[in-house]
Amino acid sequence: MGGLPTGTVNGFAVHPSDPAVMYVAMRAGVYRTADAGRTWSAPAGGPTDVAAVAVDPKRPAIVYAATAAGRIHVSSDGGATWHAR
């Protein structure tokens, strides 16, 4: 699993129509794979200390991340960029 740091996975979400696209919530941030877990990446500037992640089932380009501090972050481009709500 290239690019995924060691540590606890706090949450996991799968794209509703493309199961090769998955997201994991970790202390280091939200990591994304588009190749069923062979490689993972996290965008620079994304949220950290992430407790949960979810994909909008009707609009899968929208991804939500909740931090341990209770902040909600939203990505409207499949996890490439994030903004706090």
C-alpha positions in Angstrom: 0.0 0.0 0.0 2.3 2.7 -1.3 1.8 6.1 0.3 -0.4 5.2 3.2 1.3 5.9 6.5 1.4 3.5 9.3 -1.1 4.2 12.0 -4.7 3.8 13.0 -7.4 4.1 10.3 -10.2 6.1 12.0 -12.7 5.9 9.1 -13.2 4.4 5.7 -15.4 5.3 2.7 -15.9 3.9 -0.8 -17.0 5.7 -3.9 -20.6 4.5 -4.6 -20.1 3.7 -8.3 -16.4 3.1 -8.5 -15.2 0.8 -5.8 -11.5 1.3 -6.8 -11.8 4.8 -5.3 -11.6 4.7 -1.5 -10.8 7.2 1.3 -9.3 6.6 4.7 -9.4 9.0 7.7 -6.2 9.1 9.7 -4.4 11.4 12.1 -2.2 12.4 9.2 -5.2 13.4 7.0 -7.6 11.9 4.4 -5.9 9.6 2.0 -7.3 8.6 -1.3 -6.7 5.7 -3.7 -8.1 5.4 -7.2 -6.5 2.0 -7.9 -8.1 -0.2 -5.2 -5.5 0.5 -2.6 -2.2 -0.1 -4.5 -1.2 3.6 -4.1 -2.5 6.3 -1.7 -2.1 10.0 -1.5 -3.2 13.0 0.6 -3.4 16.5 -0.7 -1.2 19.2 0.8 -3.3 21.5 2.9 -6.0 18.9 3.7 -7.5 18.4 7.2 -5.5 16.6 9.8 -6.4 14.6 12.9 -9.4 13.2 10.9 -11.8 11.0 12.8 -14.3 10.1 10.0 -14.7 10.4 6.3 -17.9 10.0 4.1 -18.7 10.2 0.4 -22.0 11.8 -0.8 -23.8 8.9 -2.3 -25.6 11.0 -4.9 -22.7 13.4 -5.7 -19.6 11.3 -5.1 -17.2 14.1 -6.0 -18.2 15.6 -2.6 -16.3 14.1 0.3 -16.7 15.1 4.0 -14.1 14.8 6.7 -14.7 15.3 10.4 -11.8 16.1 12.7 -11.3 14.9 16.2 -11.9 18.6 17.3 -15.3 18.6 15.7 -14.5 20.6 12.5 -16.1 19.6 9.2 -14.1 19.9 6.0 -15.6 19.4 2.6 -14.0 18.6 -0.8 -16.1 19.1 -4.0 -13.4 17.6 -6.2 -13.0 14.0 -4.9 -10.5 15.0 -2.1 -8.0 17.0 -4.2 -8.7 20.2 -2.3 -10.5 20.9 1.0 -12.2 23.8 2.8 -13.5 24.1 6.4 -17.1 24.6 7.0 
